[in-house]
């Protein structure tokens, strides 16, 4: 009795809800399995190693929430740069649409955190409890000392691995070297302890216990993925015209004479599936596109001396004998939008000026008249030095009415990663004013060519300059 028949039987006997059956995925080898293992190693390697990388005296990737600074290698982002995060999310969504329309659930099968950590937990489980058959036998055996030891060891390693995952996650928000020292001194803060335990518990629960249930019942992507598919999307499919009617046979049997197809009904495609589905029943939303069934079916076909491809990546058009079109309008549109937004983002990021000037006009008085008969406006200039080194700035103005900037300090020094405020006044001859309000261009630029920047190299060749528009208000003209 296959899994589908068992579930139907349980629905009839046990009511509306189907009792969960643990899935024991068989280990598989092949092209797609190697790609999946490579993805796991690369992604987990990056996750666990990146916090320990150093870059120009600070952690290479650090989201310093208390100081509102976000380091990504040589770029420092500030809360004012939240726009970049929004664009990154748009790029992520477009990438999901593009790759899903092209080749189905590539994200789910190879790069989703649930898939990646589940693969790691399955590897630990196999090393301790053995292969699929040994795991089933162990679970069905009565409790004994050996069973208790293996189960306890597995869960202990799972928990340690999960806590290390949570610890690494916190290391992206608290400097990892400081975090390690505080951990060994048992001096972690309450929020650090909370996130280490919470993230670790989530990893242990999702990857160790729930596994395929997260993909089937919790992940929203499984529910709306079909909206991104079309008849030219690459999906994993079983060739029922070639495989049916299925049936077991010996290798040297003339199965064609018996009216059998190429499927030997070994159920290996079901045994290797991490969500426990039978791909021979057609495309199902539970399929995460890992292609484990493709690898194992090709292996069976090789042993039987049959052609490969009984289960393979193909399209609905190819199954129906229609030519597959990879370059179709939706793919071209997705690609062009994705490339354009990504190029614009990186161009903007690498050409951004780590300097900001806010011009705040005094709202207590529209203007005042000096003893000399000049019209004067008062401002507060807020300077944000978003660079990693201190800078000295000079401010100038440009206006069509020959205005004069008056400041107490000619040069303003702002430390790295901090802000400064300076008062400023602008005076103008009322005879030069053509309207009630006029625009004034405030320009701020670095003048620290000869400074040593507290041990940093001079920025003589990298002058920073920003221009901001302010408003000058004068008397109403009669």
Secondary structure, 3 states (H helix, E strand, C coil): CCHHHHHHHHHHHHCCCCCCCCCCCCCCCCHHHHHHHHHHHHHHHHHHHHHHCEECCEECEEEECCCCEEEECCEEEEHHHHHHHHHHHHHHHHHHHHHHHHHCCHHHHHHCHHHHHHHHHHHHHHHHHCCHHHHHHHHHCCCCHHHHHHHHHHHHHHHHHHHHHHHHHHCCCCCHHHHHHHHHCCCCCHHHHHHHHHHHHHHHHHHHHHCHHHHHHHCCHHHHHHHHCCCCCCEEEECHHHHCCCCCCCCCCCCCCCCCCCCCCCCHHHHCCCCCCCHHHCCCCCCCCCCHHHHHHHHHHHHHCCCCCCEEEECHHHHCCCCCCCCCHHHHHHHHHHHHHHHHHHHHHHCCCCEEEEEEECCCCCCEECCCCEEEEEEEEEEEECCCCCEEEEEEEECCCCCEEECCCCEEEECCCCEEEEEEEEEEEHHHCCCCEEEEEEEEEECCCCCCCCCCCCCCCCCCEEEEEEEEECCCCC
